[in-house]
Amino acid sequence: MFLTRRFYLLMTVVILVMAAGFAVTPLFVAGKVLLLLLSIAVAADVWLLWSRRGITAMRLMSDRFSNGDDNDVRIRLESNYGFCVDVEVIDEIPFVFQRRDVCFKAKLAAKGEATVKYQLRPTHRGVYGFGRVRVFAATRLALVQRRYTCDEARDVKVYPSYMMLRQYELLAMSNNLTEMGIKRIRRIGHNTDFEQIKDYVVGDDYRTINWRATARRHQLMVNVYQEERAQHVYAIIDKGRMMQQAFQNMTLLDYAINASLVLSFVAVNKQDKAGLVTFADQFETFVPASNQPGHMQTMQEALYAEQTVFGETDYSALLVGLAKHVNRRSLLVLFTSFTSMAALRRQLPFLRQLALRHRLLVVFFADEELDKYVNTEARSVESVYQHVIAEKFQHEQRTIVQTLRQYGIQSLLTTPRNLSVGVINKYLEIKSKI
């Protein structure tokens, strides 16, 4: 039993009236009457609340959460009381969220129901432990509260962002991918199998004009070629210490994992085969390229427990591992982080070797906070020096892009916020030129 604030306020009034009775005798008698009435009210309140088990609560949520997304959690309340009750609901969420506002108030009618809904946004993959649901019920007198401990403690696994995959899938079904920033890229070239002959429309490659069909129909006709299918696309994720940098409480590794899943999803829907590689100081996870049903779930399970390391990444191990496991020329999308030309020069020989055997796209991250700082005005000598250093870092990143281009290696410099859309657009651009 818990005494409420209203009880203490009324008790304070009774005490003050009785204290005043030492000066005015009738007030002492009135105080005793008020104390008796308060005791009767408390007894009646206790009897109403404890006459039966009146409240049940159940937490409703998915068995797994999507990392970096808002996940819905609902608490369903049912009252078995024959009168209205006010309830206070406290959900024991995982401590990692560091939230103190998961306390909700609701009113339940006689034999009524209610649902409390809130959202949680995890920023780390792993297992999150939920505790019990605590419900504090009070009658309209609100002098005491009865605590109910409901539902059971349970664990929820946080996986890489699968909500993003669903969002892309729904938009793809409605042909609204441009809402996400995905560009429509017309395929160039025709190094694939012949499919059909159709009327010429503006934008068709004039080299595909079928002159015999044009002469017969007296209008321009073009050959249509079927896209080359089942190309192998590998998402390669660097798990070195540089990928521990955080943006909006999520590490670069988590952004890379989410983007890898989206890229794999788009590749599979484009009839390509998607695979996965992770490496750090050694060649680690390898998922062969495939487009079979259930392959995306396999990739999610493979990425679920991946963590960064504190050492330097070994690109020679990556080179040896790929030579052993990947025999076919493939598109390699490497997610990494280069902050300086010195870091690139150490790994450039290995990147050049990869580019000779495969088509390589290097994806690395721009510092969004740094870009914002550069655009601010320098107001002191110290601030001028800081701006010069920040602009030097920006210049080095642009130099990295140019250096990779000189060696025939494609690159993408993007912010974590725009990573998924940028990677997909780059993949579609590369695919249109193959």
Secondary structure, DSSP 8 states (H G I E B T S, - for coil): -EE-HHHHHHHHHHHHHHHHTTTSHHHHHHHHHHHHHHHHHHHHHHHHHHSS--EEEEEEE-SEEETTS-EEEEEEEEE--SS-EEEEEEE---GGG--S--EEEEEE-TT-EEEEEEEE---S-EEEEE--EEEEEE-SS-SEEEEEEES--EEEEEES-SHHHHHHHHHHHTT-GGGGT----------S-EEEEEE--TTS-GGGB-HHHHHHHTS-EEEEE------EEEEEEE-SGGGG-EETTEEHHHHHHHHHHHHHHHHHHTT-EEEEEEESSSEEEEEEEE-STTHHHHHHHHHTT----SS---HHHHHHHHHHH--S--EEEEE----SHHHHHHHHHHHHHHHHHSEEEEEEE--HHHHHHHTS---SHHHHHHHHHHHHHHHHHHHHHHHHHHTT-EEEEE-GGGHHHHHHHHHHHHHHH-
